[in-house]
Amino acid sequence: MKDQFDTLRGLLDARHSCRAFLPDPVEEEVIARIVRAAGRAPSWCNAQPWRVTVTRGAETGRFRAALLDAVAGDTPQPDLPWPERYPGAHGARRRECGLQLYEAVGIARNDRAARAEQSMENYRLFGAPHVAIVHSEAALGPYGAMDTGGFVAAFMLAATALGVGSIAQASVAAYAPMIRRHFNLPETRLILCAISFGRPDPDHPANRFRTTRAGLDEVLDLRG
């Protein structure tokens, strides 16, 4: 059991949000292994509300272009409301992550134009050769979305185990109506996030920083 824990802990420590990818496609067999493994995530009543629509080749480029058009001309309409604010420690961690990224890529804190340009990398999918659109059954509401969060985590850990980088992107889900139209998805599917993925570019500065994690005393409230 110790070996299993050490393997899992190693994957958790190794996983990070990849923000620059090599153009080489991931083999179809590897994608299937990632999704099959992620499908072992637990869900309420074994409902398994998740599905992923994955692009490859020219379709990734078509979706990237459609997404950039939507960003330029559409009003964001996420299926789930974004946080109203990030209070306390949550906001501090968010700011720290942003500052780490800007420092890594050489953007000054007061350079708003460069920061805005960097944020557009979200909609360029960070140059990834693939994107997975993660959606769940609308009738299952927030609990279906919560279950699907477990699938997202499992997907990214499985990808890490196979040498594939990934980044989960709520920003893409802001254009849910366009995504449903583009992929001909029914209105009964909630667009929750995207996962851009591919082989990581180890030389890109955006991939050289790591975020901190809350200490055990900030997470665990052990009673009794």
SULDABEL-V65052 format. One record per run of one state. SS is the DSSP state (a for helix, b for strand, c for the rest). FROM is the first residue (numbers start at 1). TO is the last residue. Records with the same first field share a line. If there is no record, write none. Layout:
BEGIN
SS=FROM-TO + FROM-TO
END
This chain:
BEGIN
c=1-1 + 15-16 + 18-20 + 22-27 + 39-43 + 47-50 + 55-57 + 74-87 + 105-111 + 123-124 + 128-129 + 162-164 + 170-171 + 184-188 + 199-199 + 201-204 + 208-215 + 220-224
a=2-14 + 28-38 + 44-46 + 58-73 + 88-104 + 112-122 + 125-127 + 138-161 + 172-183 + 205-207 + 216-219
b=17-17 + 21-21 + 51-54 + 130-137 + 165-169 + 189-198 + 200-200
END
